[in-house]
Amino acid sequence: MNHLRLLEISNLSKSYGAVKAVDDVSIHINRGEIAGLIGPNGSGKSTFFDCSTGLGKPDTGTVKLDGQDITGWSLNRIAREGRMLRSFQKTVVFKALDIEENLVIAGQMFTFPSLLSTFGLGRMSRQRVAALRERARDLIKMAGLWEVRHLPAGNLSGGQQKLIQFASMLMPEPKIILLDEPMAGINPKIIERVVETIRYANKSLGVSFLVIEHNIDVVTSLCERVVVLDQGKKLVEGLPQDIIQDPRVREAYLGG
Amino acid sequence: MTLTETTQPIRKRDLRIPLAAILLVVALAAPFIGSRYVTHSLIIALIFMLPAHGLNLLVGYTGLLSLAQAAFFGIGAYTAGLLAVTYGTPFYVNLIAAGLVSGALALPLGIPALRLRSTSFVMCTLGFVIIGQAIAKNWVSLTRGDMGLSSIPKPYFSLGPWSYTVSGTTAFYYLALTIGVLGTLAVWAIVRSPAGRNMIAIRENETLAESVGIPTWRYKLIVFMLSAVFAGVGGSVYAHYLTVVSPLTFQMYYSTTMLIIVLGGGAGTISGVVFGSLLFVGLTEALRITPELRMIAYGFCLLILVFWFKKGFAPMINRFWGMIGGAK
């Protein structure tokens, strides 16, 4: 086993009926790396994400996190025990709850030792929640959302909601975060802030990333390595500047 | 949008504690203020408040619509009734056993039911009530079928040589009030715990809750069992109060009544359920003055509820509570 490799996904395949959404794709993420996953619409990126994070079950293939085989684990177990978190394109925050509650919820299952202990109201339990609140406030400040922390998250702009989601994922000190189009539909100012936050989490907190993103500027500035999917298959893999020059990638995007 | 808390709430006199004290005094003095009939109605309200509290955990906090409460209510009533009639066990033993049996039976019922999605889950829980009634009718050797269990003894407590039998409406009222208060405190503790926050997360967005590590399925199963415990406890009080339990205890009308209490009072709030149970039992009793029009008037009240009080009475209660609390 290569100890450099934090996440190793091998020969993953997933079909829906006759359609092979993901066809024998292998991707690995090294420790401390920010990797990108790009490809035209319908190339299987999201399905690949779902099958790697437990939201869907792959037909074949294995997912190894930190040397441990986590294939077939549920989404919540991968998050809780593997500390591998993922974001969603659309579902971003608990809209009716305020930002602080959003973040406290995101940290709870990592602080309490068991499901039954979450029913406790004793001193231990209160201290744990107080510590979570403390951490939540730090992250809210970092995300620049301090003034609005008591507003329902659904009242905020799409970009702010993405920041909340991002801050939520940092609550449990994750090993790796998989981001599904974090920049989609948000304004350029916030894009800047999300990019900064990702860099900060990567450098200062040691979180590795796999990012699906269509914004090619973001990909080239953020990612050290890029994997391109096309029609469910891995097309190429390499440095971002090489990838955008690659004729095969251009053909895939422009339609061959 | 950056709305900051610019205005500190202007604090008037906080009237919440005096009001709570007054409510407590009224609750304690009720049997002496009202007639025996009022006391009886309050007992019924307190009995139905328990399964409604349990249902509120499911519907209001976890976001699962269930019609199975009457089934667990019936199971609790039969458990308590059978224990009391057959073994003559004291009231608190019957009450605890009723809660435990209902909660335990919710496990094998909940495992398949909770695999179903929204509407299918509702239909499945509806089935539990019907199955419960069929079993109560047909397992004659245990339940005495349609005859039901009669002459269930009045609740009695015994501890060593000391024993006390709760006879009379007033005494029973205080028993029901005590259990009602304890039940309300129990729900309060559950929803204030971190688990309560996780339940709300599941209600708000199940997939998102999963993604932050919350084992949603296990939580739903536990809450389903907890709701059955509350229903079972309510059923045991019911059995001891009416002293009769029949297959009619398993009826859809009870499930809908409990649901109306929760939705009408305000799903996801504790005060709403307390208020709702008083209001709806009060309403059904009040409508007895026009026996012919009773159900029609009841239906009409429900229509008013859905059109004008979409979130039940909870927002009104909260506003009032905030007002007397001195907040702006």
Interface residues (C-beta under 8 A of the other chain):
Chain A: T53 L55 S74 L75 N76 R77 A79 R80 L85 R86 S87 F88 T91 V92 V93 F94 K95 A96 L97 E101 V104 I105 A106 G107 Q108 M109 F110 F112 L115 T118 F119 G120 L121 S125 R128 V129 E147 V148 H150 L151 N155 L156 S157 S168 M169 M171 P172
Chain B: M1 T2 L3 T4 E5 A189 I190 R192 S193 P194 A195 R197 N198 I200 A201 E204 N205 T207 L208 A209 E210 S211 V212 G213 I214 P215 T216 R218 Y219 I222
